[in-house]
């Protein structure tokens, strides 16, 4: 088989419907648009969600709930996770947490929670920390610095 012998599959190509070319064509006079009406006109600008004047579904359904657009979402990490993965006097920040596989993705805000125990001193630089986590880290001899967003 050569390139000049290639043909499209039978039935995959169709002739374009030529409308408005007289009665004998079967597509004359109204050009397959029926008689009068909104869709028979030259340029019917009907949006896909238009329901013909009926009250739209978005207005028929009741409003529910509330979306807080000012909510700040944190990636939560517990103290026990830090104790398992970090060594003494190591810096715990965004990059180191990403390297250790504790956070995934980019530009996440980090909050440390106090679940678990820690007995090694760490230097923690995060966006937020709970009171109990801060106390446990400082009790173990570590330091806590809050990073501005």
mmCIF file of the C-alpha atoms, coordinates in Angstrom:
data_MODEL
# 
_entry.id   MODEL 
# 
loop_
_atom_site.group_PDB 
_atom_site.id 
_atom_site.type_symbol 
_atom_site.label_atom_id 
_atom_site.label_alt_id 
_atom_site.label_comp_id 
_atom_site.label_asym_id 
_atom_site.label_entity_id 
_atom_site.label_seq_id 
_atom_site.pdbx_PDB_ins_code 
_atom_site.Cartn_x 
_atom_site.Cartn_y 
_atom_site.Cartn_z 
_atom_site.occupancy 
_atom_site.B_iso_or_equiv 
_atom_site.pdbx_formal_charge 
_atom_site.auth_seq_id 
_atom_site.auth_comp_id 
_atom_site.auth_asym_id 
_atom_site.auth_atom_id 
_atom_site.pdbx_PDB_model_num 
ATOM 1   C CA . UNK A 1 1   ? 0.000   0.000  0.000  1.00 0.00 ? 1   UNK A CA 1 
ATOM 2   C CA . UNK A 1 2   ? 1.291   3.462  -0.908 1.00 0.00 ? 2   UNK A CA 1 
ATOM 3   C CA . UNK A 1 3   ? 0.208   6.964  0.092  1.00 0.00 ? 3   UNK A CA 1 
ATOM 4   C CA . UNK A 1 4   ? -1.729  7.524  -3.123 1.00 0.00 ? 4   UNK A CA 1 
ATOM 5   C CA . UNK A 1 5   ? -3.894  4.495  -2.359 1.00 0.00 ? 5   UNK A CA 1 
ATOM 6   C CA . UNK A 1 6   ? -5.033  5.774  1.062  1.00 0.00 ? 6   UNK A CA 1 
ATOM 7   C CA . UNK A 1 7   ? -8.721  6.665  1.288  1.00 0.00 ? 7   UNK A CA 1 
ATOM 8   C CA . UNK A 1 8   ? -11.007 7.572  4.196  1.00 0.00 ? 8   UNK A CA 1 
ATOM 9   C CA . UNK A 1 9   ? -13.287 4.831  5.546  1.00 0.00 ? 9   UNK A CA 1 
ATOM 10  C CA . UNK A 1 10  ? -16.552 4.367  3.698  1.00 0.00 ? 10  UNK A CA 1 
ATOM 11  C CA . UNK A 1 11  ? -19.260 6.501  5.312  1.00 0.00 ? 11  UNK A CA 1 
ATOM 12  C CA . UNK A 1 12  ? -16.860 8.744  7.253  1.00 0.00 ? 12  UNK A CA 1 
ATOM 13  C CA . UNK A 1 13  ? -17.152 11.610 4.730  1.00 0.00 ? 13  UNK A CA 1 
ATOM 14  C CA . UNK A 1 14  ? -20.474 13.383 4.157  1.00 0.00 ? 14  UNK A CA 1 
ATOM 15  C CA . UNK A 1 15  ? -21.589 15.995 1.656  1.00 0.00 ? 15  UNK A CA 1 
ATOM 16  C CA . UNK A 1 16  ? -22.423 19.385 3.136  1.00 0.00 ? 16  UNK A CA 1 
ATOM 17  C CA . UNK A 1 17  ? -26.184 20.056 3.238  1.00 0.00 ? 17  UNK A CA 1 
ATOM 18  C CA . UNK A 1 18  ? -26.863 22.847 0.713  1.00 0.00 ? 18  UNK A CA 1 
ATOM 19  C CA . UNK A 1 19  ? -29.972 24.668 1.861  1.00 0.00 ? 19  UNK A CA 1 
ATOM 20  C CA . UNK A 1 20  ? -32.063 27.311 0.135  1.00 0.00 ? 20  UNK A CA 1 
ATOM 21  C CA . UNK A 1 21  ? -31.446 25.983 -3.405 1.00 0.00 ? 21  UNK A CA 1 
ATOM 22  C CA . UNK A 1 22  ? -35.036 25.539 -4.592 1.00 0.00 ? 22  UNK A CA 1 
ATOM 23  C CA . UNK A 1 23  ? -37.970 23.181 -3.971 1.00 0.00 ? 23  UNK A CA 1 
ATOM 24  C CA . UNK A 1 24  ? -36.492 20.318 -5.956 1.00 0.00 ? 24  UNK A CA 1 
ATOM 25  C CA . UNK A 1 25  ? -33.546 19.972 -3.572 1.00 0.00 ? 25  UNK A CA 1 
ATOM 26  C CA . UNK A 1 26  ? -35.808 19.165 -0.638 1.00 0.00 ? 26  UNK A CA 1 
ATOM 27  C CA . UNK A 1 27  ? -34.060 21.898 1.358  1.00 0.00 ? 27  UNK A CA 1 
ATOM 28  C CA . UNK A 1 28  ? -35.541 24.956 -0.324 1.00 0.00 ? 28  UNK A CA 1 
ATOM 29  C CA . UNK A 1 29  ? -37.882 27.768 0.748  1.00 0.00 ? 29  UNK A CA 1 
ATOM 30  C CA . UNK A 1 30  ? -37.479 27.749 4.560  1.00 0.00 ? 30  UNK A CA 1 
ATOM 31  C CA . UNK A 1 31  ? -34.018 26.136 4.415  1.00 0.00 ? 31  UNK A CA 1 
ATOM 32  C CA . UNK A 1 32  ? -34.862 23.359 6.894  1.00 0.00 ? 32  UNK A CA 1 
ATOM 33  C CA . UNK A 1 33  ? -35.817 25.859 9.606  1.00 0.00 ? 33  UNK A CA 1 
ATOM 34  C CA . UNK A 1 34  ? -39.581 25.328 9.661  1.00 0.00 ? 34  UNK A CA 1 
ATOM 35  C CA . UNK A 1 35  ? -42.075 28.179 9.630  1.00 0.00 ? 35  UNK A CA 1 
ATOM 36  C CA . UNK A 1 36  ? -41.534 31.371 11.650 1.00 0.00 ? 36  UNK A CA 1 
ATOM 37  C CA . UNK A 1 37  ? -40.493 31.173 15.290 1.00 0.00 ? 37  UNK A CA 1 
ATOM 38  C CA . UNK A 1 38  ? -37.359 32.222 17.163 1.00 0.00 ? 38  UNK A CA 1 
ATOM 39  C CA . UNK A 1 39  ? -35.039 29.637 15.603 1.00 0.00 ? 39  UNK A CA 1 
ATOM 40  C CA . UNK A 1 40  ? -36.209 30.373 12.047 1.00 0.00 ? 40  UNK A CA 1 
ATOM 41  C CA . UNK A 1 41  ? -34.717 33.873 12.127 1.00 0.00 ? 41  UNK A CA 1 
ATOM 42  C CA . UNK A 1 42  ? -31.389 34.973 10.719 1.00 0.00 ? 42  UNK A CA 1 
ATOM 43  C CA . UNK A 1 43  ? -29.322 34.923 13.922 1.00 0.00 ? 43  UNK A CA 1 
ATOM 44  C CA . UNK A 1 44  ? -31.003 33.373 16.961 1.00 0.00 ? 44  UNK A CA 1 
ATOM 45  C CA . UNK A 1 45  ? -28.791 34.355 19.890 1.00 0.00 ? 45  UNK A CA 1 
ATOM 46  C CA . UNK A 1 46  ? -30.226 31.888 22.358 1.00 0.00 ? 46  UNK A CA 1 
ATOM 47  C CA . UNK A 1 47  ? -27.952 30.970 25.238 1.00 0.00 ? 47  UNK A CA 1 
ATOM 48  C CA . UNK A 1 48  ? -27.704 27.224 25.994 1.00 0.00 ? 48  UNK A CA 1 
ATOM 49  C CA . UNK A 1 49  ? -29.350 27.689 29.416 1.00 0.00 ? 49  UNK A CA 1 
ATOM 50  C CA . UNK A 1 50  ? -32.339 29.691 28.079 1.00 0.00 ? 50  UNK A CA 1 
ATOM 51  C CA . UNK A 1 51  ? -35.582 27.864 28.886 1.00 0.00 ? 51  UNK A CA 1 
ATOM 52  C CA . UNK A 1 52  ? -37.998 29.700 26.595 1.00 0.00 ? 52  UNK A CA 1 
ATOM 53  C CA . UNK A 1 53  ? -39.189 32.279 29.122 1.00 0.00 ? 53  UNK A CA 1 
ATOM 54  C CA . UNK A 1 54  ? -39.879 29.685 31.821 1.00 0.00 ? 54  UNK A CA 1 
ATOM 55  C CA . UNK A 1 55  ? -38.322 30.578 35.178 1.00 0.00 ? 55  UNK A CA 1 
ATOM 56  C CA . UNK A 1 56  ? -34.768 29.240 34.889 1.00 0.00 ? 56  UNK A CA 1 
ATOM 57  C CA . UNK A 1 57  ? -33.747 26.268 37.042 1.00 0.00 ? 57  UNK A CA 1 
ATOM 58  C CA . UNK A 1 58  ? -31.119 28.333 38.836 1.00 0.00 ? 58  UNK A CA 1 
ATOM 59  C CA . UNK A 1 59  ? -33.912 30.601 40.116 1.00 0.00 ? 59  UNK A CA 1 
ATOM 60  C CA . UNK A 1 60  ? -36.331 27.740 40.868 1.00 0.00 ? 60  UNK A CA 1 
ATOM 61  C CA . UNK A 1 61  ? -33.905 25.970 43.203 1.00 0.00 ? 61  UNK A CA 1 
ATOM 62  C CA . UNK A 1 62  ? -33.500 27.310 46.751 1.00 0.00 ? 62  UNK A CA 1 
ATOM 63  C CA . UNK A 1 63  ? -30.260 28.903 47.877 1.00 0.00 ? 63  UNK A CA 1 
ATOM 64  C CA . UNK A 1 64  ? -28.359 26.788 50.394 1.00 0.00 ? 64  UNK A CA 1 
ATOM 65  C CA . UNK A 1 65  ? -25.316 27.289 52.579 1.00 0.00 ? 65  UNK A CA 1 
ATOM 66  C CA . UNK A 1 66  ? -22.624 29.913 52.742 1.00 0.00 ? 66  UNK A CA 1 
ATOM 67  C CA . UNK A 1 67  ? -19.205 30.191 51.067 1.00 0.00 ? 67  UNK A CA 1 
ATOM 68  C CA . UNK A 1 68  ? -16.588 32.012 53.111 1.00 0.00 ? 68  UNK A CA 1 
ATOM 69  C CA . UNK A 1 69  ? -14.307 33.639 50.556 1.00 0.00 ? 69  UNK A CA 1 
ATOM 70  C CA . UNK A 1 70  ? -11.927 34.908 53.262 1.00 0.00 ? 70  UNK A CA 1 
ATOM 71  C CA . UNK A 1 71  ? -11.205 31.489 54.811 1.00 0.00 ? 71  UNK A CA 1 
ATOM 72  C CA . UNK A 1 72  ? -7.513  30.641 55.177 1.00 0.00 ? 72  UNK A CA 1 
ATOM 73  C CA . UNK A 1 73  ? -6.813  26.935 54.667 1.00 0.00 ? 73  UNK A CA 1 
ATOM 74  C CA . UNK A 1 74  ? -3.746  25.371 56.251 1.00 0.00 ? 74  UNK A CA 1 
ATOM 75  C CA . UNK A 1 75  ? -1.945  22.101 55.607 1.00 0.00 ? 75  UNK A CA 1 
ATOM 76  C CA . UNK A 1 76  ? -1.971  20.454 59.027 1.00 0.00 ? 76  UNK A CA 1 
ATOM 77  C CA . UNK A 1 77  ? 1.063   18.603 60.388 1.00 0.00 ? 77  UNK A CA 1 
ATOM 78  C CA . UNK A 1 78  ? 1.269   17.027 63.835 1.00 0.00 ? 78  UNK A CA 1 
ATOM 79  C CA . UNK A 1 79  ? 4.264   17.088 66.176 1.00 0.00 ? 79  UNK A CA 1 
ATOM 80  C CA . UNK A 1 80  ? 4.587   13.296 66.070 1.00 0.00 ? 80  UNK A CA 1 
ATOM 81  C CA . UNK A 1 81  ? 5.275   13.535 62.301 1.00 0.00 ? 81  UNK A CA 1 
ATOM 82  C CA . UNK A 1 82  ? 8.104   16.013 62.945 1.00 0.00 ? 82  UNK A CA 1 
ATOM 83  C CA . UNK A 1 83  ? 9.615   13.809 65.668 1.00 0.00 ? 83  UNK A CA 1 
ATOM 84  C CA . UNK A 1 84  ? 9.703   10.809 63.325 1.00 0.00 ? 84  UNK A CA 1 
ATOM 85  C CA . UNK A 1 85  ? 11.315  12.523 60.321 1.00 0.00 ? 85  UNK A CA 1 
ATOM 86  C CA . UNK A 1 86  ? 13.657  15.250 61.638 1.00 0.00 ? 86  UNK A CA 1 
ATOM 87  C CA . UNK A 1 87  ? 16.955  15.118 63.528 1.00 0.00 ? 87  UNK A CA 1 
ATOM 88  C CA . UNK A 1 88  ? 18.209  17.368 66.363 1.00 0.00 ? 88  UNK A CA 1 
ATOM 89  C CA . UNK A 1 89  ? 18.466  21.121 65.682 1.00 0.00 ? 89  UNK A CA 1 
ATOM 90  C CA . UNK A 1 90  ? 17.200  20.695 62.125 1.00 0.00 ? 90  UNK A CA 1 
ATOM 91  C CA . UNK A 1 91  ? 15.225  23.564 60.558 1.00 0.00 ? 91  UNK A CA 1 
ATOM 92  C CA . UNK A 1 92  ? 11.588  22.739 59.849 1.00 0.00 ? 92  UNK A CA 1 
ATOM 93  C CA . UNK A 1 93  ? 10.279  25.034 57.102 1.00 0.00 ? 93  UNK A CA 1 
ATOM 94  C CA . UNK A 1 94  ? 8.294   24.792 53.872 1.00 0.00 ? 94  UNK A CA 1 
ATOM 95  C CA . UNK A 1 95  ? 11.174  23.379 51.789 1.00 0.00 ? 95  UNK A CA 1 
ATOM 96  C CA . UNK A 1 96  ? 12.275  20.796 54.361 1.00 0.00 ? 96  UNK A CA 1 
ATOM 97  C CA . UNK A 1 97  ? 8.692   19.603 54.895 1.00 0.00 ? 97  UNK A CA 1 
ATOM 98  C CA . UNK A 1 98  ? 8.297   19.206 51.134 1.00 0.00 ? 98  UNK A CA 1 
ATOM 99  C CA . UNK A 1 99  ? 11.582  17.279 50.895 1.00 0.00 ? 99  UNK A CA 1 
ATOM 100 C CA . UNK A 1 100 ? 10.467  14.890 53.662 1.00 0.00 ? 100 UNK A CA 1 
ATOM 101 C CA . UNK A 1 101 ? 7.123   14.313 51.884 1.00 0.00 ? 101 UNK A CA 1 
ATOM 102 C CA . UNK A 1 102 ? 4.896   15.836 54.564 1.00 0.00 ? 102 UNK A CA 1 
ATOM 103 C CA . UNK A 1 103 ? 3.335   18.369 52.197 1.00 0.00 ? 103 UNK A CA 1 
ATOM 104 C CA . UNK A 1 104 ? 2.466   18.094 48.527 1.00 0.00 ? 104 UNK A CA 1 
ATOM 105 C CA . UNK A 1 105 ? 1.791   20.869 46.045 1.00 0.00 ? 105 UNK A CA 1 
ATOM 106 C CA . UNK A 1 106 ? 2.938   24.470 45.979 1.00 0.00 ? 106 UNK A CA 1 
ATOM 107 C CA . UNK A 1 107 ? 2.241   27.603 48.026 1.00 0.00 ? 107 UNK A CA 1 
ATOM 108 C CA . UNK A 1 108 ? 0.530   25.853 50.920 1.00 0.00 ? 108 UNK A CA 1 
ATOM 109 C CA . UNK A 1 109 ? 0.185   27.466 54.341 1.00 0.00 ? 109 UNK A CA 1 
ATOM 110 C CA . UNK A 1 110 ? 1.435   25.228 57.149 1.00 0.00 ? 110 UNK A CA 1 
ATOM 111 C CA . UNK A 1 111 ? 0.055   24.805 60.656 1.00 0.00 ? 111 UNK A CA 1 
ATOM 112 C CA . UNK A 1 112 ? 1.631   22.604 63.326 1.00 0.00 ? 112 UNK A CA 1 
ATOM 113 C CA . UNK A 1 113 ? -0.709  20.884 65.792 1.00 0.00 ? 113 UNK A CA 1 
ATOM 114 C CA . UNK A 1 114 ? 0.237   19.362 69.151 1.00 0.00 ? 114 UNK A CA 1 
ATOM 115 C CA . UNK A 1 115 ? -0.817  15.736 68.646 1.00 0.00 ? 115 UNK A CA 1 
ATOM 116 C CA . UNK A 1 116 ? 1.972   13.426 69.862 1.00 0.00 ? 116 UNK A CA 1 
ATOM 117 C CA . UNK A 1 117 ? 5.221   13.970 71.758 1.00 0.00 ? 117 UNK A CA 1 
ATOM 118 C CA . UNK A 1 118 ? 8.570   15.441 70.779 1.00 0.00 ? 118 UNK A CA 1 
ATOM 119 C CA . UNK A 1 119 ? 11.860  15.146 72.666 1.00 0.00 ? 119 UNK A CA 1 
ATOM 120 C CA . UNK A 1 120 ? 14.379  16.612 70.203 1.00 0.00 ? 120 UNK A CA 1 
ATOM 121 C CA . UNK A 1 121 ? 15.035  20.353 69.735 1.00 0.00 ? 121 UNK A CA 1 
ATOM 122 C CA . UNK A 1 122 ? 13.877  21.714 66.367 1.00 0.00 ? 122 UNK A CA 1 
ATOM 123 C CA . UNK A 1 123 ? 13.845  25.164 64.784 1.00 0.00 ? 123 UNK A CA 1 
ATOM 124 C CA . UNK A 1 124 ? 10.319  25.505 63.377 1.00 0.00 ? 124 UNK A CA 1 
ATOM 125 C CA . UNK A 1 125 ? 9.452   28.219 60.828 1.00 0.00 ? 125 UNK A CA 1 
ATOM 126 C CA . UNK A 1 126 ? 5.758   27.913 59.850 1.00 0.00 ? 126 UNK A CA 1 
ATOM 127 C CA . UNK A 1 127 ? 2.706   30.104 59.173 1.00 0.00 ? 127 UNK A CA 1 
ATOM 128 C CA . UNK A 1 128 ? 0.683   29.025 62.243 1.00 0.00 ? 128 UNK A CA 1 
ATOM 129 C CA . UNK A 1 129 ? 1.083   26.814 65.299 1.00 0.00 ? 129 UNK A CA 1 
ATOM 130 C CA . UNK A 1 130 ? -1.207  25.702 68.101 1.00 0.00 ? 130 UNK A CA 1 
ATOM 131 C CA . UNK A 1 131 ? -0.455  26.688 71.685 1.00 0.00 ? 131 UNK A CA 1 
ATOM 132 C CA . UNK A 1 132 ? 0.147   23.088 72.814 1.00 0.00 ? 132 UNK A CA 1 
ATOM 133 C CA . UNK A 1 133 ? 2.525   22.415 69.899 1.00 0.00 ? 133 UNK A CA 1 
ATOM 134 C CA . UNK A 1 134 ? 4.507   25.568 70.665 1.00 0.00 ? 134 UNK A CA 1 
ATOM 135 C CA . UNK A 1 135 ? 4.826   24.608 74.327 1.00 0.00 ? 135 UNK A CA 1 
ATOM 136 C CA . UNK A 1 136 ? 5.990   21.069 73.477 1.00 0.00 ? 136 UNK A CA 1 
ATOM 137 C CA . UNK A 1 137 ? 8.628   22.289 71.000 1.00 0.00 ? 137 UNK A CA 1 
ATOM 138 C CA . UNK A 1 138 ? 9.980   24.911 73.416 1.00 0.00 ? 138 UNK A CA 1 
ATOM 139 C CA . UNK A 1 139 ? 9.956   22.404 76.284 1.00 0.00 ? 139 UNK A CA 1 
ATOM 140 C CA . UNK A 1 140 ? 12.123  20.080 74.146 1.00 0.00 ? 140 UNK A CA 1 
ATOM 141 C CA . UNK A 1 141 ? 14.623  22.946 73.652 1.00 0.00 ? 141 UNK A CA 1 
ATOM 142 C CA . UNK A 1 142 ? 13.523  24.076 70.192 1.00 0.00 ? 142 UNK A CA 1 
ATOM 143 C CA . UNK A 1 143 ? 12.495  27.469 68.785 1.00 0.00 ? 143 UNK A CA 1 
ATOM 144 C CA . UNK A 1 144 ? 9.338   28.573 66.981 1.00 0.00 ? 144 UNK A CA 1 
ATOM 145 C CA . UNK A 1 145 ? 9.239   31.385 64.383 1.00 0.00 ? 145 UNK A CA 1 
ATOM 146 C CA . UNK A 1 146 ? 6.049   32.453 62.613 1.00 0.00 ? 146 UNK A CA 1 
ATOM 147 C CA . UNK A 1 147 ? 6.435   33.264 58.922 1.00 0.00 ? 147 UNK A CA 1 
ATOM 148 C CA . UNK A 1 148 ? 4.311   36.048 57.423 1.00 0.00 ? 148 UNK A CA 1 
ATOM 149 C CA . UNK A 1 149 ? 2.031   35.072 54.544 1.00 0.00 ? 149 UNK A CA 1 
# 
